[in-house]
Amino acid sequence: MSKYWSPQVHDLTPYVPGEQPREQLIKLNTNENPYPPAPAVEQTLREFNASDLRRYPDPSSSSLRAALAETFHVAAEEVFVGNGSDEVLALAFQAFFRQDKPLLLPSISYSFYPVYCRMYGIESRSIALTDNWEVDLEAFGNDNGGIIFANPNAPTGHGHGRKAIAALLERNPQSVVLVDEAYVDFGGESAIPLIHQYPNLVVSGTFSKSRSLAGIRLGYAVASRELIEGLERVKDSFNSYPIDRLAEQVGVAALSDPAYFDECRTRVITTREQTRDRMAALGFEILPSQTNFVLATHPTHDAGKLFIGLREQGILVRHFNTDALRDHLRISIGTDAEMDSLIEALETLCR
């Protein structure tokens, strides 16, 4: 603590990301993609002209927005981009959720949401998950200053279809509903086609997961032009040049190969389902998942001890030391070889 900090800083509890180890481990703790980006990305990196870095980037990120617009069948003016979806979300909290009424969010979801609420002085109200650990959209009332949830949800893995999200939007026409689709490409159904029907819908996404670009920080939002303009006003009051020249070109390259994209996400989905079956055979209870991870618990083995035991065998998974999740492990889906190593280690630990 420092006497020089602003008073608000003293009260912050920052988001804690998954460990990024220095030693060589099988890393299944931060939901990174186990496969490299599209081949066009490597070609872009090889051909990039370093001399271009002496100039500022395009403040509108026009090329990347155009590529995203083509991918999602929307207008470029309906797309916003930022340094990872975390920055996009942070700007959305400022643009839409600083209201007189509370923001509604799931009780178990992406833990950055309450961090942003504290950072920006936003009142929030948590909505409990269902008994099946699903986001309870029916429980989100219409007396609110906004709604946000991850779909599919993290760390539980369940996703709602477009019809359920449309019903939520019908009940909440007066406030912004933000659907965080960081994991949608691993089995979910995107809400992006709904933006023209519901002008209060914002859909955010990331290049970190299904596009294998966690290391370069690219995120986006798709919404009506009215809402995109709100995001732009906040961005331009904070940082007019958020996407650098190299990142923009890499993002465009990543979007240029849909066949490779489909191949990689299909491999992840196939490995996920195989991993669920193999863990179930060891006695684990695993929630259904539409993401690139699984959330698992074992009725007779302590999750914290399993976490330590796996790390001792060179495998890193995520253990959330909270009341709701203390008995669970979140395990990212790696390559088939990495998941073989995980199962072998769990066979030893669960004897």
N, C-alpha and C positions, 0 to 999 in steps of 0.2 A: 504494500500500500504506500502511496505517496501523497504528500500534502499538495502536490502540484496537479494531481488528477482532477478532472471535472467531477462534481459530486455523483453524477450518474454512473461513472466508471466504477466507483467503489461497489455498486450494487449489482454489477453484471456478473453472470455466470456464463463464461464463453462456451460455445460448442466445442466438444472434444472429438477430433477426427480419429479414425482408426490408426493404429500404429503403423508407421513406415519404418520397418527395421533396417538396420545397417548390415546385419549379418544375412547370410544366404538362407532363406526360409521358403517353404511353400506358402505363398501368401494368399489366404482365403478370407481376408478380414475386411476388405474395403470395396467389395463388389466391382472390382476392375474386370475388364474383359480379358480372358486368357489368350486371345488371338490378336495379332497385330492389326493396325489400321489397313484400309484398302491400299493396294499396291500404288495407286495414283498418289497417295500421300507421300510415300518414300520418293517417288519421282519428283514431286513438287519440292521437297526438301533439298534434293540434289541440285535442282535447277534454279533455286531461289537466288536472286541477285542481291548480295549483301549490301551493295551500294544503295539499294532502295530504302534501307533503314535510316538513312540520313534525313528522310522526309517523313512528315506526319502521315498517318494512315487516313483513309477516307472516313470522315466522321460519321457517315451514314452506313458504312459497311455494305454498300450497294450490291456488290457481287455476291456476298454471302446471303443477304436477304433475298436476292433474286433466286439463288439456288434452292434455298429453303422454300420459297413460295412455289417453285416448280415441283418440288418434292411433295408438298402438302396440298397442292391445287388451290392455292389462295393467291391474293395479290401481294406484291412485295410490300405495299403500304400497311399490310395487316401482319407484318413480321417485325419483331424486335430482337436484337442480339446483344449479348453481354459476355463478360469474362466468367464463363461457367454459369450454370443455372442458379447457383447460390447468389451471384450478383444480381441476376434478373429477379430472383425472389426478393432480395433486399430492396430493390428499387420499387417492386410492386407493393411491398408493405408500406413504403412511404407514399406511393402514388394513390393507393386505394383504401388502405385499412386504418388510417388515422382518423377514426370516426367517433361519434358520441356513443355509439353502441358497441358491444363487444364483438370481437372476431371469434368465430366458431371454428374449432379444429378438433381432430380426433385426440383422445387421451393418449393413445400410443401411435406415434407416427414419426416423421422426420424431426429429429430433436433440434434442428435449427429454427423451427417455427417459433417456439417460445423464447428463444434467444433474441430473435428479431423483435418480438413483442416487447421485451424488456428494453432493448436498445432504443426503440422508437416510442416508448411510453404508450403502447397499445394495450388496452384491456382485452383479455381473451377469456373464453369459456371452453373447457374441454368437454367433449361428447364421448361417453364411454363406448367401447367397441361392443359388438354383440357377443353372445356366448360362444360363437364360432370364430371369434377374433377377426371379425369383419368390420369395416367402417360402416357405422349405422346411419346411412343417408336419411332414413325416415325420421331420425331423431334431431336432425338439423332444422330448427324452427326458422321462421321467416322474420323474426324480430332480432336483427343482427346488423353489425357493421361490416360484414363480409364473411366469407366461408373459404377455407383452404383445406385441402387434403391431397395426399399422394395417392395416385391411382395408376397401377397397383400400389398398395400401401407398403411402406417400409417401417419396421422390419418384418411385418407379418406376411406379406406376399400376395394377399387377395386383391383382386381388381373387380370393379363394377363395370358392367357394360354401358354402352352409350344410352340405352333406353332409360336406365336408372338415373343417369346424370341429367338427362333431359327432364325427367320428372322433378328432380331437385331444382333445376333452373326455373321450371314452371312455378314452383312454390316460392321462389326468391327472386322476383324481377327487379327489386329495388336496391340490391347490393351486389358487389362483385363476387363471383364464385371463381376461385383459382384452382384448377386441376393440375397438379404437379405430375407430369408423365415421364419422370426420369427412367422408369423401368418398363414402359408400355410395350416396347418392341419385343419383349420376351414372352408374350402371350396375352397381353391386354388388348383392349379396344380403344383406340384414340377418340377423344371428344372433339378433335379439331373440326370435323365436318359440321359441328353444331354452332360454330361461331357466327355464321350468317343468320341463324335463326334466333340466337340469344346474344344481344349486344353487351350483356354483362358478364360474359364468359371469357376467362383468360386461361390458356393452356400453355404450360411451360414445359421445356424439355432440355436435354443435354446431349452433347457429343461424347460424354465421358464413358457411358456404358456400352450401348450397342454399336457405337461408332469407334470405340477403342481409342479415344483421345482424352483420357483423364489428365494426361500430362501437359496439355496445351491450353485448357480452360476455355471452352466455348459452350454457351447456352443460348436459349432463345425463348421467345414467347410468341404465341399466335392469338390474335384477338381482333375485335372490330377496330377500325381506324381510330375511333374516338378513344378507346382504351390505350392503343399503341401510342397515340399522341401524349397521353398522360405519362406513360413511361419515358418517352423522349424528353419531356419537360423536366422530369426529375434527373435523368441522365445528364442532360446538358447543363444542369445546375450543379453537377458534381464532377463529371469527367466527360468531356466532349469527344474523346478519342479512345473508347474502351477496347476496341478490337485492333490489335496490331496488324501490320501488313502480312507478316508470315502466317499468323493464325487464320486470317481471313482466307488466304489461298489454300491452306491445309483443309479448312472446313469445306470449301467448295470441292476440293479433290475427294474428300471423304464421301460426299453426296453423289459423286459422279459414277459410282459403281454399285448399283442396286443388287446385282447378282451376288457379288462378294458379301454385301451386307446381309442378304437373306441366308447365304450359306453359313456365315458365322453365327448368326442368332439361332438358326436351326440346330447347329451343333451344340450350342449352350443349352437349349431347351431339351434336346435329347439326353445330354449328360445329366441335366438336373433331374429328369424323371428316373433315370437309372440310379442316380445317387439316392433319391428318396426310397426306392425299392430296397436298395442294399442296406440303408440305415434302418429301415423298418424291420428288416430281417434280424438286426441286432437289438431290437427292442425299442428303438427310438420312436417317438411320436412326432410326426413332421406335418406342419401345416401345408395345405395345398398352396402352390406358388405359381404366380405368373411373372416372376422376376428372374434375375440371374443369381439368386440366393435361396436358401431354405432356412426356416426357423425351426429348430428341433429341441426337444427335451427328452430326457430318459427317466423313467419312473424310479429307477434304483441307483442311478449314478449322478452325483452332484455336478451341475454344469460348470461351476467354478473350478472344480478339481479336474474335470475333463479338459477344460481350457488350458490349465497348467500342464497337464499330461501331454496334450497335443503339442504344446510349444516345446516341451522337452524333447519331443521327437521331431522337431523341425517344422511343425505345421502351425500356422497362425490363423486363428479364427476370431470372431468377435463375441465377447461376453459383456453384456450390459449389466452393470451392478446396480440395478434399480429394483424396486419392489415388484413391479409387474413382470420384469424380464429376467430376474435373477436365476431362474431355473432353465433358461433357454440359451442356446448357442445360435448365432447367425453365421451361416457358412456360405461363402461365395462359391460359385461354380467355376472351377478351373478346367484345365485340360483333362482328358480321360486319365492320363498317367498321374496327374496330381490327385484326382479323386480316388484312384486306386490306392495311392499312398495314404490318403485320409482314412479309407475303409480299413486298411491293414492296421493302422494305428488304433482306430476305434475297436477293432476286434481284440487287440491286446488290452486296451484300457477297460473294456466292458466284460472281461472274463469273470 
